[in-house]
Amino acid sequence: MSAPSTVRSPRPLLRTVAPTLAGAVLAACMPEAPEDTTHLRVVAVRAEPATGTPGAAVELQLLHSAELFDDASSSDKVATEVAWLGGCHNPPGGQYFSCYPGLRKLVQRCAPRVYDTEPSALERSAGLLGLGTSFAFTVPDDILGSDRPVGVSYVFFAVCRGTLEVRSELKDTVPLGCVDPRGRAVGRTGFEVGFATVSSVLGMANTNPVLDGLRLNGAGLGAESCQNDDDCPAIGEPSVARSCQAAGEDELRCVPVLERSTEPDAWDYRVTLEVGSTSAEPNPLIDPAAATPPREALQAELLTPWSDSTKDFTWQTDAWRPAPELWLRVPSDYAEASARLWLVLRDNRGGVTWSAYEVRIGTQP
């Protein structure tokens, strides 16, 4: 089987900036996933709702690679800290870097080690400072005006596999640093800073796309209850075996068993997205006079502990074209007995959603 060709990605919600003393460089698109899957990266930030409304609350949720694949039971696991800096709305020129002076003042409310900041200080700075993978703020009532049909809110983040520290002397990036347990600076493999953009547009709203399900080799990837392997027949064509596995303290579920690839260039499994028409929202801003306004483009990203793949598709008349289909193979040297697959679905207007799927891996190499 051949893998789908690479196509241009839709414009994302998320941007990352380099956490260096020399300055920050704005990434033109979502950061490339490094071949080293231990490299920390921010995968996505989801805003709910996906677009802002004057006076309304927005909840942000950040998904990072350590949360996806790090072994929580590992004795040498280093905790990952996440901090948020908000409060920058309609900066001069609409440029993200115009927010930096305000961020340098904002971090002075934090303890030198950011996670030591008193809860009361965080409460007083609600909507401005936050810790952890979620953050909420309220869109200002005056984000839009008669002469300003589009408003923008920037919320900055720092994700650190180590300890976050205040670095208010930094002028050209997010004024936070990251150090390891010995106090040494952590580089790009374990530290990432950037920002999420929440747009408010007069007369228009966008919702996050909806992932209805996933199919493996043509069969629905359900998770039926089971008592033993006999309750989990194979699915798909070619067939994929399934196994009865623990899904909680008192729960057993059927999960697919993926075999390691015997050929390095083979694509062994076909992954098909179930994305309904509700995710194909009209975009009247492109051509308000059109009888059928253009609809959204989506990007699907399949993330595994060993590699990532992406596919772009658009709505055409009554279906997504090309079909939202990706390909998957398990490398022969993958040593774990199980894996978690993540599917991240983005639209080209800032919406995003994701879901995780557990699989077993066949006989150990």
C-alpha positions in Angstrom: 0.0 0.0 0.0 1.2 3.5 -0.7 1.1 6.4 1.7 -0.8 9.6 0.8 1.2 12.4 -0.7 2.1 15.5 1.4 -0.1 18.5 0.9 -0.1 22.0 2.3 -1.4 22.4 5.8 -4.2 24.8 6.7 -3.4 27.8 8.8 -3.2 26.8 12.5 -4.2 28.4 15.7 -0.9 27.7 17.5 2.4 29.4 17.1 5.7 28.6 18.8 8.6 31.0 19.4 12.2 30.0 20.1 13.0 30.3 23.8 16.5 31.8 23.3 18.3 34.8 24.8 19.2 36.0 21.3 15.6 36.5 20.3 12.4 34.8 19.2 11.6 33.6 15.7 7.9 33.1 14.8 7.3 29.7 13.4 5.4 29.9 10.1 3.4 26.8 10.8 2.9 24.0 13.4 6.4 22.9 14.5 7.7 19.8 12.7 7.6 16.7 14.8 11.2 15.7 15.4 12.3 12.1 14.6 13.3 11.8 18.3 9.9 11.2 19.9 11.3 12.1 23.3 11.6 15.7 22.1 9.0 17.9 24.0 6.6 19.7 21.7 3.2 21.4 22.0 0.9 19.4 19.8 -2.2 21.6 19.9 -4.1 24.2 21.9 -7.9 24.0 21.8 -10.1 27.0 22.5 -13.7 26.4 23.6 -15.4 28.1 21.9 -13.0 28.3 19.0 -13.7 32.0 18.3 -14.1 34.8 20.8 -17.2 36.8 21.7 -17.1 40.2 23.5 -17.7 39.6 27.2 -17.7 35.8 26.9 -15.4 33.2 28.6 -12.9 31.1 26.6 -11.4 27.9 27.9 -8.0 26.8 26.5 -6.6 23.3 26.7 -3.0 22.5 25.8 -1.9 19.1 24.6 1.9 18.4 24.7 3.9 15.4 23.7 5.0 14.4 27.2 1.3 14.2 28.2 0.7 11.9 25.2 3.5 9.4 25.4 5.6 9.8 28.6 5.6 6.7 30.9 3.9 8.1 34.1 5.2 5.1 36.0 8.8 5.6 35.1 11.1 6.2 38.1 13.2 8.7 36.2 10.2 10.7 34.8 10.7 14.4 35.1 7.5 16.4 35.7 6.3 18.7 33.0 5.3 22.2 34.1 3.0 24.5 32.0 2.4 28.2 32.6 0.1 30.7 30.8 0.4 34.5 30.4 -2.7 36.3 29.1 -4.2 39.7 29.0 -2.9 40.8 25.6 -5.8 41.9 23.4 -5.6 43.9 20.2 -1.9 44.8 20.6 -0.4 47.6 18.5 -0.4 46.5 14.9 -2.0 43.3 15.9 1.5 41.8 16.3 2.2 39.2 19.0 5.6 40.7 19.8 3.9 43.9 20.9 2.7 41.9 23.9 6.2 41.3 25.3 6.5 44.4 27.5 3.2 43.5 29.3 4.4 39.9 29.8 7.6 41.1 31.5 5.4 43.1 34.0 3.0 40.2 34.4 5.6 37.6 35.4 6.7 39.8 38.3 3.5 38.6 40.1 5.0 35.1 40.1 7.4 33.5 42.5 10.9 33.1 41.1 10.1 29.4 40.6 6.7 29.8 38.9 5.0 26.8 40.5 5.8 28.2 43.9 3.4 31.1 43.3 0.8 31.4 46.0 -2.7 30.3 45.0 -4.0 33.6 46.2 -1.8 35.4 43.8 -3.1 33.2 41.0 -6.6 33.9 42.0 -6.1 37.7 42.0 -4.6 37.3 38.5 -7.3 35.0 37.1 -7.4 35.4 33.3 -3.8 36.7 33.3 -1.7 33.9 34.9 -2.3 30.2 35.0 -0.6 26.9 35.7 -1.4 23.5 34.3 -2.7 22.4 30.9 -5.9 24.4 31.0 -6.5 28.2 31.2 -9.6 30.4 31.1 -10.0 34.1 30.3 -12.8 36.5 29.4 -12.8 38.3 26.0 -12.9 42.1 26.7 -16.3 43.8 26.0 -14.5 46.3 23.6 -12.6 43.7 21.6 -14.7 44.8 18.6 -15.9 48.2 17.5 -17.6 50.0 14.6 -14.1 50.5 13.0 -12.7 47.2 14.2 -14.6 44.2 12.9 -11.8 41.8 13.9 -10.2 41.5 17.3 -7.4 39.3 18.5 -6.4 37.9 21.9 -3.0 36.4 22.4 -2.4 33.9 25.2 1.2 32.8 25.7 2.4 29.5 27.2 5.6 27.9 28.4 6.0 24.1 28.6 9.0 22.8 30.5 10.2 19.3 31.3 11.8 20.6 34.5 11.2 23.7 36.6 9.9 27.0 35.2 11.6 30.1 36.4 10.9 33.8 35.9 13.2 35.6 33.5 11.8 39.1 33.3 15.0 40.4 31.7 14.2 38.6 28.5 12.8 41.1 26.0 12.2 39.2 22.8 10.5 36.1 23.9 8.2 34.7 26.6 10.0 35.9 29.9 10.3 32.4 31.4 13.1 29.9 31.6 13.4 26.2 32.2 16.0 24.4 34.3 16.7 20.7 35.2 17.0 19.3 38.7 20.6 20.5 38.8 19.7 24.0 37.9 21.0 23.8 34.3 19.1 25.5 31.5 17.0 23.1 29.5 17.2 23.4 25.7 14.6 22.9 22.9 14.4 19.2 23.5 12.6 19.9 26.8 11.3 23.4 26.7 8.9 25.2 24.3 7.2 28.6 24.4 4.6 30.0 22.1 1.1 31.5 21.9 -2.4 30.7 21.0 -4.5 33.1 19.0 -8.3 33.5 19.7 -9.9 35.7 17.1 -13.2 37.6 17.5 -14.9 38.4 14.2 -18.0 40.6 13.9 -20.9 38.5 12.6 -19.0 35.2 12.4 -18.3 32.3 14.8 -16.4 29.1 14.3 -16.8 25.8 16.2 -14.3 23.1 16.8 -14.5 20.1 14.3 -16.1 16.9 15.5 -14.4 13.6 15.2 -17.3 11.0 15.1 -15.0 7.9 15.1 -12.1 6.0 13.6 -12.1 3.0 11.3 -9.2 0.5 11.0 -8.9 -1.3 7.7 -12.5 -0.3 7.0 -14.0 -1.5 10.3 -15.2 0.7 13.2 -12.7 1.0 16.0 -15.2 0.2 18.8 -14.2 -0.6 22.4 -16.8 -3.3 23.3 -16.8 -4.7 26.8 -15.4 -8.2 27.1 -14.5 -11.0 29.5 -11.8 -12.8 27.4 -10.3 -12.8 24.0 -13.1 -14.9 22.6 -15.4 -11.9 23.0 -13.2 -9.9 20.6 -13.3 -11.2 17.0 -11.0 -9.8 14.4 -12.2 -6.7 12.4 -11.5 -5.2 9.0 -10.1 -6.3 5.7 -7.3 -7.3 5.8 -8.3 -8.5 9.2 -6.9 -7.1 12.5 -6.9 -9.2 15.6 -8.2 -7.9 18.9 -7.5 -8.6 22.5 -9.4 -8.2 25.7 -7.5 -5.8 27.9 -8.0 -3.9 31.1 -9.4 -0.4 30.6 -9.8 0.6 34.2 -9.9 -0.9 37.7 -13.0 -3.1 36.9 -13.4 -2.8 33.2 -12.2 -4.9 30.2 -12.4 -3.7 26.6 -11.6 -5.1 23.1 -8.6 -3.3 21.6 -6.8 -3.9 18.2 -3.6 -5.8 18.1 -1.2 -4.3 15.6 1.7 -6.4 14.3 5.1 -5.0 13.7 6.0 -4.4 10.1 8.2 -6.9 8.3 9.0 -4.5 5.5 10.5 -1.1 6.2 8.6 0.7 3.4 5.2 -1.0 3.9 2.0 0.7 5.2 0.2 -2.1 7.0 -3.0 -0.4 8.4 -5.5 2.0 6.8 -6.9 4.6 9.3 -10.1 6.3 8.1 -11.7 9.2 9.9 -15.4 9.5 10.5 -16.0 13.3 10.1 -19.6 14.4 9.5 -21.0 17.4 7.7 -21.3 19.4 11.0 -17.5 20.0 10.7 -17.9 21.6 7.3 -19.0 25.1 8.3 -19.6 27.7 5.6 -17.2 30.6 5.6 -19.2 33.6 4.4 -16.3 36.0 4.8 -14.6 34.5 1.7 -17.5 35.2 -0.7 -20.6 36.5 1.0 -22.5 36.6 -2.3 -21.9 33.0 -3.2 -25.0 30.7 -3.3 -22.9 28.0 -1.6 -20.2 29.7 0.6 -16.8 27.9 0.6 -16.5 25.4 3.5 -13.6 24.6 5.7 -10.5 22.7 5.1 -9.4 20.2 7.8 -6.1 18.6 8.7 -5.8 15.2 10.4 -2.7 14.3 12.3 -2.1 10.8 13.5 0.5 10.7 16.3 2.2 7.5 17.5 5.1 6.9 19.9 7.3 6.3 16.8 6.2 8.7 14.1 3.5 11.1 12.9 1.6 11.5 9.6 -0.8 14.1 8.3 -3.5 14.4 5.7 -5.5 17.5 4.5 -9.0 17.4 3.1 -11.7 19.8 2.2 -15.5 19.7 1.9 -16.8 19.5 -1.7 -20.5 19.5 -2.2 -21.5 16.6 0.0 -18.3 14.9 1.2 -14.7 15.4 2.3 -12.2 15.3 -0.6 -9.8 13.6 -0.7 -11.2 11.0 1.7 -9.9 11.6 5.3 -7.6 8.5 5.3 -4.1 8.0 6.8 -1.7 5.0 6.9 0.0 3.4 9.8 2.8 0.9 10.4 4.5 -0.3 13.5 8.3 -0.4 13.1 9.9 -3.7 13.7 12.1 -2.3 16.5 9.3 -0.9 18.5 9.8 -2.7 21.9 6.7 -1.9 23.9 3.7 -4.3 24.2 1.1 -1.5 23.9 0.8 2.0 22.4 -1.6 4.9 22.4 -2.5 6.5 19.1 -3.6 10.1 19.0 -5.7 11.7 16.3 -5.6 15.5 16.2 -8.2 17.2 13.9 -7.8 20.9 13.0 -9.7 23.3 10.8 -8.2 26.2 9.0 -10.0 28.8 11.1 -8.5 27.9 14.5 -10.7 25.0 15.6 -9.2 21.7 16.9 -10.1 18.5 18.6 -8.3 15.3 19.5 -8.9 11.8 20.8 -6.8 8.9 22.0 -7.0 5.2 21.1 -5.3 2.3 22.9 -3.8 -0.6 20.9 -1.8 -3.7 21.7 1.4 -4.6 19.8 2.0 -8.1 18.5 4.6 -10.6 19.5 7.7 -9.0 21.0 10.7 -8.7 18.6 
